Amino acid sequence: MPRSIRMDAVLVQAVIAGALSFAHLHDLAEAAGQTGWKAWAYPISVDLLLVAAWRRLRTARRDRSAWTWFVIALVASLGANIATAGLLDLKHVPAWLCIVVAGWPALAFLGGTLLVHAPTEPAAPAQAVDEPAAPEVDMHRTDEPASAPAPVPVPELAPAPAPAAAPAVPAALLDHARKIAEAHRASTGSPMPADALSARLQLPAPMTDAITAQLQLT
């Protein structure tokens, strides 16, 4: 019950304050040369801008533009209240005030448009619940891998010497050796040994071997 009475008192106070501010704005606009319905439209324009800025501040308190337009509308309302309190001669309004009053509709329209179409603050993301961290699994191997056997060095084999080419035996020497071998066979009845032929000819071993090989083939 006390709460309802307090709310009613607040509403009554708001109605009184709004009516007085409305009247002061009307009087100031009329003194600045805005007569007829135009003088009544100025209070509505100021109050609508004030309400739009206040509603914007409820959803985005960090919006600097909302605070700027709220202060502008509040200064316009308070300025009209102070100006009509006897500090300003309403019969001789200064030229700058007439310019301000005449330019107010465009300023109020700009402020209202910016407040309505300004992006709202994104909602704060829900705080994620910290999940218990999964236990870390040690992936290191406990068994040591068997070491690979060391390679056995293979001894390098020396290349086999190429067989020496048999020396060429002159035909005359070959005929001479054949005659000696045939004479030995005729006298002894057996082939002449190679060492005996080599001693008889007094030739080096490669040459003797070549002659012996050719004699055995022929």
KARA-V985985 format. One record per backbone hydrogen bond with DSSP energy under -0.5 kcal/mol. CO is the residue of the C=O (numbers start at 0). NH is the residue of the N-H. E is the energy in kcal/mol with one decimal. If there is no record, write none. Layout:
BEGIN
co:CO nh:NH e:E
co:CO nh:NH e:E
END
This chain:
BEGIN
co:0 nh:4 e:-1.8
co:1 nh:5 e:-2.3
co:2 nh:6 e:-2.3
co:3 nh:7 e:-2.1
co:4 nh:8 e:-2.1
co:5 nh:9 e:-1.9
co:6 nh:10 e:-2.2
co:7 nh:11 e:-2.5
co:8 nh:12 e:-2.5
co:9 nh:13 e:-2.4
co:10 nh:14 e:-2.4
co:11 nh:15 e:-2.4
co:12 nh:16 e:-2.5
co:13 nh:17 e:-2.5
co:14 nh:18 e:-2.3
co:15 nh:19 e:-2.5
co:16 nh:20 e:-2.4
co:17 nh:21 e:-2.4
co:18 nh:22 e:-2.2
co:19 nh:23 e:-2.4
co:20 nh:24 e:-2.4
co:21 nh:25 e:-2.0
co:22 nh:26 e:-2.4
co:23 nh:27 e:-2.4
co:24 nh:28 e:-2.4
co:25 nh:29 e:-2.4
co:26 nh:30 e:-2.2
co:27 nh:31 e:-1.6
co:28 nh:33 e:-2.6
co:29 nh:32 e:-1.3
co:32 nh:34 e:-0.9
co:34 nh:37 e:-1.2
co:35 nh:38 e:-0.7
co:35 nh:39 e:-0.9
co:36 nh:40 e:-1.3
co:37 nh:41 e:-1.1
co:38 nh:42 e:-0.7
co:39 nh:43 e:-0.8
co:40 nh:44 e:-2.1
co:41 nh:45 e:-2.3
co:42 nh:46 e:-2.5
co:43 nh:47 e:-2.5
co:44 nh:48 e:-1.9
co:45 nh:49 e:-2.1
co:46 nh:50 e:-2.5
co:47 nh:51 e:-2.5
co:48 nh:52 e:-2.3
co:49 nh:53 e:-2.0
co:50 nh:54 e:-2.5
co:51 nh:55 e:-1.9
co:52 nh:56 e:-2.0
co:53 nh:57 e:-1.3
co:54 nh:58 e:-0.9
co:55 nh:58 e:-0.6
co:55 nh:59 e:-2.1
co:59 nh:62 e:-1.3
co:61 nh:63 e:-0.8
co:62 nh:66 e:-1.5
co:63 nh:67 e:-2.3
co:64 nh:68 e:-2.4
co:65 nh:69 e:-2.0
co:66 nh:70 e:-2.3
co:67 nh:71 e:-2.1
co:68 nh:72 e:-2.3
co:69 nh:73 e:-2.3
co:70 nh:74 e:-2.7
co:71 nh:75 e:-2.1
co:72 nh:76 e:-2.1
co:73 nh:77 e:-3.0
co:74 nh:78 e:-2.8
co:75 nh:79 e:-1.6
co:76 nh:80 e:-1.8
co:77 nh:81 e:-2.5
co:78 nh:82 e:-2.8
co:79 nh:83 e:-1.9
co:81 nh:84 e:-1.2
co:81 nh:86 e:-0.8
co:82 nh:85 e:-0.7
co:82 nh:87 e:-1.2
co:87 nh:89 e:-1.0
co:88 nh:91 e:-1.3
co:93 nh:97 e:-1.5
co:94 nh:98 e:-2.1
co:95 nh:99 e:-2.1
co:96 nh:100 e:-2.7
co:97 nh:101 e:-2.3
co:98 nh:102 e:-2.0
co:99 nh:103 e:-0.7
co:100 nh:103 e:-0.6
co:102 nh:106 e:-1.7
co:103 nh:107 e:-3.1
co:104 nh:108 e:-2.4
co:105 nh:109 e:-2.2
co:106 nh:110 e:-2.4
co:107 nh:111 e:-2.6
co:108 nh:112 e:-2.2
co:109 nh:113 e:-2.3
co:110 nh:114 e:-2.1
co:111 nh:115 e:-2.1
co:112 nh:116 e:-2.2
co:113 nh:117 e:-0.6
co:135 nh:137 e:-0.5
co:136 nh:138 e:-0.7
co:152 nh:154 e:-0.6
co:167 nh:169 e:-0.6
co:169 nh:173 e:-2.2
co:170 nh:174 e:-2.3
co:171 nh:175 e:-2.2
co:172 nh:176 e:-2.3
co:173 nh:177 e:-1.9
co:174 nh:178 e:-2.1
co:175 nh:179 e:-1.9
co:176 nh:180 e:-2.2
co:177 nh:181 e:-2.6
co:178 nh:182 e:-2.2
co:179 nh:183 e:-2.0
co:180 nh:184 e:-1.9
co:181 nh:185 e:-2.4
co:182 nh:186 e:-1.9
co:183 nh:187 e:-2.2
co:184 nh:188 e:-2.1
co:192 nh:196 e:-2.1
co:193 nh:197 e:-2.4
co:194 nh:198 e:-2.4
co:195 nh:199 e:-2.2
co:196 nh:200 e:-2.5
co:197 nh:201 e:-1.8
co:197 nh:202 e:-1.0
co:203 nh:207 e:-2.3
co:204 nh:208 e:-3.0
co:205 nh:209 e:-2.1
co:206 nh:210 e:-2.1
co:207 nh:211 e:-2.7
co:208 nh:212 e:-2.6
co:209 nh:213 e:-1.9
co:210 nh:214 e:-2.1
co:211 nh:215 e:-2.2
co:212 nh:216 e:-1.4
co:213 nh:217 e:-1.8
END
